């Protein structure tokens, strides 16, 4: 498309492609393409039910080749998800109602060729699993299903809230496991109806 646009108006002096214009057009195309890829791979689903806000989360693009290599080398690898329950406040800074940290940890044992998976919620071990299935490791590290992270007693009825998830990966020595250094974040709104 860019080439056809350049060819279409190349005979006009004001429209002749310069290096600067081509670089700007290419940078804009790459930026838009990168944003849509990240947004599409980051899914959050909050659900208020039975006195809790249940949060489901999936980040399919989080298990990169660098993550795979770090895990298989035996490095303890941690994906940390900071989950905030927030209330949108017009013309002011949004209010954080509550915050929870979910850490998904994997350790690969080269001798037994098995992965130990640990989920830690707010500093307490929630669950542990030992497996040799890499698909299970990928799912464990990049998603969680209906975790009861917040109490609905903190919420006002008939108000709109949102859940924001910020993701980071460790270890970070010698480079980042993800192509974005500071992590990634996304959010999803929900209406609390008791």
N, C-alpha and C positions, 0 to 999 in steps of 0.2 A: 504494500500500500504506500509506503514512504517513497519507494522508487517511482511509482506511477505519478504521485504528486509532484515529485521533482521533475520528471520528464514532461508533464503536462504544462507546467508554467516556466520551463527553462528558457524559453525565448524572450520572456519579459525581464528587463534589467533589474527591477525591484525584487524579482522572485528567484533570481539565480542562486543556486545553493552555494553557500560558503561553508567552510569547515566548521565554523562556530554554530551555524544553523543546523547542520547535520548532527553535530555532537549533542546539541540541545534536544533535537527530536529523538535521537537514539536514547538519551538519558531519560527523557519523559516516558518513552515506550517501555523501557526496562523497569522504571519505578512503578508504573501502573501494573505491569505484569507481575512484579514481585509482591505488591500489596494484595492482589487478588488471590495469589497462591497461598500466602500465609493466612489470610482471613478465612479461606475455604477449608483449611486443614485444622482449624482451631474451633471446636464446638463445645458449647456449654449449655446445659439444660437444668435450670432450677425448678423444683416442685415442692410446694408447701403441702405437707400431708402428715396427719397423726402427731401434731405438735412439733414437727421438725421441718427444716428446709433441707430437702434431699438434693444433692448436687451430683449430676453426671457430667463427665468431662472426657473429651477425646482430642488428642493432638497427634494426628497420624504422621505428620512430617517430622516429629521430634526424634525419631529413631534413625539418625543419619549414619552414614558409613563410619564417621569418626566415633560415634557412640558405640557402634558395633565393635570396632577395633579396640576401643578402650576396655569394654566389657570382656572381650575374649582374651585380652592380655592379662587379665586377672585384677585390674584396677577396680576398687570399690567405686561404683558409679551411682550418683544420686540425682534424681530429678526432684526439685522442690517446687511445689505449687502453693503460693500464698493466695488464699481464697478470702475475699472481703465481701461482706454483706453490706450494701450501701443504700442510702436513701438520697434520691436526687433532690437538691434544694435549689429552687430558682434564684438566679442572680447571686449565688453564694457558693462556697465550696461544699461539695456533696459530703453528707455526714456518714461516717463509717459506724454501722451498728455493732458489728462483731467481725473478728478476723480469725482465721484458722490456717495453720501451716500443715500441708500434707507432703510428706517426703516418701518417694518410692526409691528403694535402694536395691541394687543387685550386686552380688559378689559371685564371680565365677571361680570354681575350684578346678585348676588344671589337672589335678591328679584323678579326681572322681568324674570330671567332665560334667559337673552339675552346677546349676545356678541356685543360689539362695536369694530369695526375694523377700523383702521386708517392707511393710507399709507402716509409717510412723505418723500419727496425727497429734499435733501439739506436744511433741516430745515423748509421747507414749507409744509403745509398739502396739499396733492394731491387729496386724496379721503377719504370718510368715508362711512361706511356701518354698519347697525345694523341687526343682524341675530340671529336665534336660531338653525341654521343648523351647526352641528359640522364639516361636510365634507367641507362646505364653509370656515369655520375657518381654517381648515388644509390647504386647497388650498391657501387661502389668505396669510397665514404666510410663506409658503414654496415655493411660486412661484410668478412670474409676467410674463405677456405676452406683448411683443412688446412695452416696455416703451421707449420713445424717450429720451435717456439720454445724447447724445452727438451730436454736429453739425458736418456735414461732411466738412464744410469749414476749419476745423482744419487739415484735412487730405490731403496728397499728392496723386495724382492719380497713379494707378498701383503699389501701395505698399501694403505689407502684414502687417496687424496690428493684435493685439489680445486684447480680453476683459478678464480681470481677475476679479473674484468675490471672496471676502473673507466674510465668514459668521460668526457672533457671536450671542449669545443669552444672554438675561438678564431676570430676576434678577440672580445675581451670589452669593448672600449671602447664606451661609450654603451649598454650593456645586454648581456644574455646572448642567445646564439643559441638556447638551449634554455630551456624554462620552469622548469627546476630549475637553480639557480645553481652548485652545487658539482659537478654531473655526476651520473652514475648508476652503479651497480655491480650485478653479479650474479655468481653462482658456479655451478659444476657439479662433482660428484664423479665419481671414477673409481677402479677397483681396478687396481693394477699387477700384472699376471701376466706374467712374462717368458717 
